Amino acid sequence: MPARKTFLMPDRRTFLKTAGAAVSASLAAPYIARGQENVLYVNTWGGPWEEAAKAHLIDPFTAETGIQVKTVSPVSFAKLAQQVNTGIYEFDVTTLGAGELVRANDAGIIEELEAPYEGGLFENGIASHAFATVLAWRSDKYKEAPKTWADFWNMQKFPGGRSLQRYAARVLPIALLADGVAVKDLYPLDVDRAFASLDKIKPHIRVWWTAGAQSTQILRDGEVDMIGIWHGRFFEAEKARAPVAMTWDQGEIDRSYWVVAKDTPNLENAKKFVQFATSAKPLAGFCKAADYGPLNPASGEFVTAEEAKRMPTSPENYSRTFEQDMANFGADPAEIAERFEEWIAS
């Protein structure tokens, strides 16, 4: 896979210093009818994510520009590709992780964008915020706390049901860490070794979760004993007073990017929204509300030291994690995603 020169990936020292049928039916009308409205359709994750976005990104954007925003959820790469291919648009703007962003840009289904701040552009996505997949567990299940992904794989020492996200680009690095690969040697990924490691844990995976709310629920309700979960979703389970704990150690940081659907009739308004959503103060507000880490360095002015403690980008937390490196992935993300789905089904 060729190197990608525009990847937003500062070195760690620099970073530390700067730190749906119902939906389809209701939205099936061709976009040409919507184009007559001053309305922007934004694809979101729903739930607390959308609540934070509405309060700090969407409503302030409407107040400043007069452009009404309607939301569609959940985020779906498949729908992004489908609407570009059919010309029937459910949404103008969506957010993608780095793995899906590479696929989307390679497939030509997103618009070319310009960086609204220095270093903010990767593969025609504008870097918004960072989140981490962390190791979490039921504290009423284990007297000794697990510390690493090797512990997650250790069924003798830590028996019980497991759960991981059904997302290849995030799971394969974790599987390699569990198999003893050092963080500095993760990328490019040894894909065959990763799948061999996954073979060992597969019989113990009770749930391959696909939505953030699902991961919170199965941890909170005790359906699983140990899980790889987004840190923000862990905090939701903790807030619900479930007996849960987590570690930042070996947390996998992923970056979320705003993208604009290719050939959307609402292109200019879509670009305005992306620029607003990644500007310093609105982005900081969104990240504080949703426990993310803002990727626009200027947002740091609006984040206190206490607020940063819940963010993966704080110096204390970031030093214990690693970053997903899609620029040096080592394989075609689309092919790996297909292989992963076949592996789950086998």
C-alpha positions in Angstrom: 0.0 0.0 0.0 1.6 3.3 -1.0 2.5 5.8 1.7 0.0 8.6 2.3 1.8 11.9 2.6 -1.1 13.9 4.0 -1.8 11.8 7.1 -2.3 13.9 10.2 0.1 12.1 12.6 2.3 14.3 14.7 5.1 12.6 16.7 4.2 11.8 20.3 6.4 14.6 21.7 4.8 17.2 19.5 1.4 15.9 20.4 2.1 16.0 24.1 3.2 19.5 23.8 0.2 20.7 21.9 -2.3 18.6 23.5 -32.2 1.3 8.8 -35.6 0.6 7.1 -37.5 3.4 8.9 -34.9 5.9 8.1 -34.7 4.8 4.5 -38.4 5.1 4.0 -38.6 8.6 5.5 -35.6 9.8 3.5 -36.1 8.0 0.2 -37.2 11.0 -1.8 -34.6 12.2 -4.3 -32.5 15.0 -3.0 -33.5 17.3 -5.8 -36.6 18.1 -3.8 -34.5 19.0 -0.8 -32.2 21.1 -2.8 -34.9 23.8 -2.8 -34.6 24.1 1.0 -31.9 25.9 3.0 -31.4 22.7 5.0 -28.3 20.6 5.6 -28.5 16.9 6.4 -25.8 15.7 8.8 -25.2 12.0 9.5 -24.5 11.4 13.3 -24.1 8.5 15.7 -27.3 9.5 17.6 -27.6 9.4 21.4 -25.3 11.3 23.6 -23.0 12.0 20.6 -25.7 13.8 18.8 -26.8 15.6 21.9 -23.3 17.0 22.3 -23.1 17.9 18.6 -26.5 19.6 18.6 -25.6 21.7 21.6 -22.1 22.8 20.5 -21.9 22.4 16.7 -25.4 22.2 15.1 -27.4 24.8 16.9 -24.6 27.4 17.0 -23.9 26.8 13.3 -27.6 27.5 12.5 -27.6 30.6 14.7 -24.5 31.9 13.0 -25.5 31.1 9.4 -29.2 30.7 9.3 -28.8 27.2 7.7 -31.1 24.7 9.3 -29.6 21.3 10.1 -31.4 18.0 10.3 -29.8 14.8 11.5 -29.8 11.2 10.2 -28.4 8.4 12.3 -26.6 6.1 12.7 -23.4 6.7 10.8 -23.2 4.3 7.8 -20.4 3.8 5.4 -22.7 1.7 3.2 -25.2 4.4 3.0 -22.6 7.0 2.1 -21.5 4.8 -0.8 -25.0 3.9 -1.9 -26.3 7.5 -2.1 -23.3 8.6 -4.1 -23.9 5.8 -6.5 -27.6 6.3 -6.8 -27.7 10.1 -6.6 -30.4 9.9 -3.9 -28.9 11.7 -0.9 -30.0 11.0 2.7 -27.2 13.2 4.1 -24.6 15.7 3.0 -22.0 15.4 5.7 -20.9 12.5 7.8 -18.1 11.4 10.1 -15.7 8.5 9.6 -12.8 6.9 11.4 -9.5 6.7 9.6 -10.0 3.2 8.3 -13.3 4.0 6.6 -11.9 7.4 5.5 -9.2 5.7 3.5 -11.7 3.4 1.9 -14.1 6.3 1.1 -11.4 8.5 -0.5 -10.0 5.6 -2.5 -13.5 4.9 -3.8 -14.1 8.5 -4.8 -17.3 8.9 -2.7 -16.2 12.0 -0.8 -15.5 15.6 -1.9 -12.1 17.2 -2.0 -11.6 19.5 1.0 -9.1 22.1 2.2 -7.6 22.1 5.7 -9.4 24.7 7.9 -6.4 24.6 10.3 -2.8 23.6 9.8 -2.3 19.8 9.6 -6.1 19.1 9.7 -6.5 17.4 6.4 -6.1 13.6 5.8 -7.5 11.8 2.8 -10.1 14.6 2.2 -11.3 14.3 5.7 -11.0 17.1 8.3 -9.8 15.9 11.7 -12.3 16.6 14.4 -11.6 14.6 17.5 -9.8 11.6 19.0 -11.4 8.7 20.8 -9.9 5.5 22.2 -10.8 1.9 22.3 -9.9 0.8 25.9 -10.0 -2.3 27.9 -12.8 -2.3 30.4 -14.3 -4.9 32.7 -16.8 -5.7 35.4 -15.1 -4.9 38.7 -17.5 -7.2 40.5 -16.1 -10.1 38.4 -12.4 -9.8 38.9 -10.4 -9.2 42.2 -7.3 -8.5 40.2 -7.5 -5.9 37.4 -6.5 -6.8 33.9 -3.8 -4.5 32.5 -3.2 -5.5 28.9 -4.8 -7.0 25.9 -2.8 -10.2 26.7 -4.9 -10.3 29.8 -8.1 -9.9 27.7 -7.0 -13.0 25.8 -6.0 -14.9 29.0 -9.1 -17.0 29.7 -7.4 -19.0 32.5 -6.5 -16.1 34.6 -9.5 -14.0 33.7 -12.4 -16.3 32.8 -15.7 -14.9 31.4 -17.5 -13.6 28.4 -15.8 -11.1 26.1 -16.8 -8.5 23.5 -15.0 -6.6 20.8 -16.2 -4.2 18.1 -17.0 -5.7 14.7 -14.5 -3.4 13.0 -11.3 -4.9 11.5 -9.1 -1.9 11.5 -9.4 -1.5 15.2 -9.5 -5.1 16.3 -6.4 -6.4 14.4 -3.9 -4.2 16.2 -5.4 -5.2 19.5 -5.0 -8.9 18.5 -1.3 -8.4 17.7 -0.7 -6.7 21.1 -2.4 -9.6 22.7 0.0 -11.9 20.9 3.1 -10.1 22.2 3.9 -7.6 19.4 5.3 -4.4 20.8 3.5 -1.1 20.0 6.5 0.2 18.1 6.4 -2.9 15.8 2.6 -2.9 15.2 2.6 -1.2 11.8 2.6 -2.3 9.1 0.3 -5.0 10.5 1.1 -8.7 10.3 -2.4 -9.5 9.1 -2.0 -13.3 9.2 -0.6 -13.2 12.7 -3.5 -11.0 13.8 -6.1 -13.4 12.5 -4.3 -16.3 14.1 -4.5 -14.4 17.4 -8.2 -13.7 16.9 -8.8 -17.4 16.4 -7.8 -17.9 20.0 -10.3 -15.4 21.4 -13.1 -16.0 19.0 -14.9 -18.8 20.9 -15.1 -16.5 24.0 -16.6 -13.5 22.2 -20.3 -13.4 23.2 -21.0 -10.2 21.3 -19.3 -8.5 18.4 -20.8 -5.1 19.0 -21.7 -2.7 16.2 -23.1 0.4 17.9 -21.7 2.4 20.8 -24.9 2.2 22.8 -24.9 -1.5 22.5 -21.4 -1.7 24.0 -22.4 0.4 27.0 -25.5 -1.7 27.6 -23.8 -5.1 27.5 -21.1 -3.9 29.9 -23.5 -2.1 32.2 -25.9 -5.1 32.3 -23.2 -7.7 32.9 -23.9 -9.5 29.6 -20.1 -9.7 29.2 -17.3 -9.5 31.7 -14.6 -7.8 29.6 -14.9 -5.6 26.6 -13.0 -3.4 24.1 -15.1 -0.2 24.3 -14.8 3.4 23.3 -13.8 5.4 26.3 -16.8 7.7 26.1 -19.1 4.8 26.1 -17.3 3.4 29.2 -18.0 6.6 31.0 -21.7 6.2 30.2 -21.7 2.8 32.0 -19.7 4.3 34.9 -22.2 7.2 35.1 -25.0 4.7 35.4 -23.3 3.4 38.5 -22.5 0.0 37.1 -19.6 -1.8 38.8 -17.1 -1.2 36.0 -13.4 -0.2 35.6 -11.1 0.5 32.7 -7.4 1.3 31.9 -5.9 3.7 29.5 -2.9 1.3 29.1 -2.7 0.0 25.4 -5.8 2.1 24.5 -6.1 2.5 20.8 -6.6 6.0 19.7 -8.5 6.6 16.5 -9.3 9.9 14.9 -12.7 11.0 13.6 -13.0 13.0 10.4 -15.8 15.1 8.9 -16.3 14.3 5.2 -18.7 15.6 2.6 -20.6 13.2 0.3 -19.4 13.4 -3.3 -21.6 15.5 -5.6 -24.0 16.5 -2.9 -26.2 19.3 -4.2 -25.6 21.1 -0.9 -21.9 21.3 -1.3 -21.2 24.8 -0.2 -23.3 24.6 3.0 -21.7 21.2 3.8 -18.2 22.8 3.6 -19.3 25.6 5.8 -20.5 23.2 8.4 -17.3 21.2 8.4 -15.3 24.3 8.8 -17.4 25.5 11.7 -17.5 22.1 13.4 -13.7 21.9 13.5 -13.1 25.5 14.6 -11.5 25.9 18.0 -14.3 26.9 20.4 -17.2 24.8 19.0 -15.0 21.8 18.8 -13.8 22.2 22.3 -17.3 22.4 23.6 -18.4 19.3 21.7 -15.4 17.3 23.0 -15.9 18.3 26.6 -19.5 17.3 26.4 -18.8 14.0 24.7 -15.4 13.2 26.4 -13.4 13.3 23.2 -10.1 14.9 22.5 -10.1 17.9 20.1 -7.6 17.6 17.2 -7.6 21.3 16.4 -4.6 22.5 18.6 -6.4 25.9 19.0 -9.2 24.1 21.0 -6.8 23.6 23.9 -7.4 27.2 24.9 -10.9 26.2 25.9 -10.2 23.0 27.8 -9.1 23.0 31.4 -6.6 20.6 32.9 -9.4 18.9 34.9 -11.6 18.4 31.8 -8.6 17.0 29.9 -8.3 14.1 32.3 -11.2 12.4 30.6 -9.7 12.8 27.1 -7.3 10.4 25.4 -5.3 13.3 24.1 -4.3 14.6 27.6 -0.5 14.1 28.1 -1.1 11.7 31.0 -3.5 9.5 29.1 -1.9 9.8 25.7 1.5 8.5 26.9 -0.2 5.2 27.8 -1.9 4.7 24.5 -1.0 4.1 20.8 -2.4 5.6 17.6 -4.0 3.7 14.8 -1.7 4.3 11.7 -3.7 4.0 8.5 -0.9 5.6 6.6 1.2 2.5 7.3 -1.6 -0.1 7.6 0.2 -2.7 5.6 -2.8 -3.9 3.6 -5.9 -2.7 1.7 -8.4 -1.7 4.4 -11.4 -2.8 2.2 -9.9 -6.2 1.6 -9.2 -6.7 5.3 -12.7 -5.6 6.2 -14.1 -8.2 3.8 -11.8 -10.9 5.2 -12.8 -10.0 8.7 -16.5 -10.4 8.0 -15.8 -13.7 6.3 -13.8 -14.8 9.3 -16.6 -13.9 11.8 -19.2 -15.8 9.7 -17.0 -18.9 9.4 
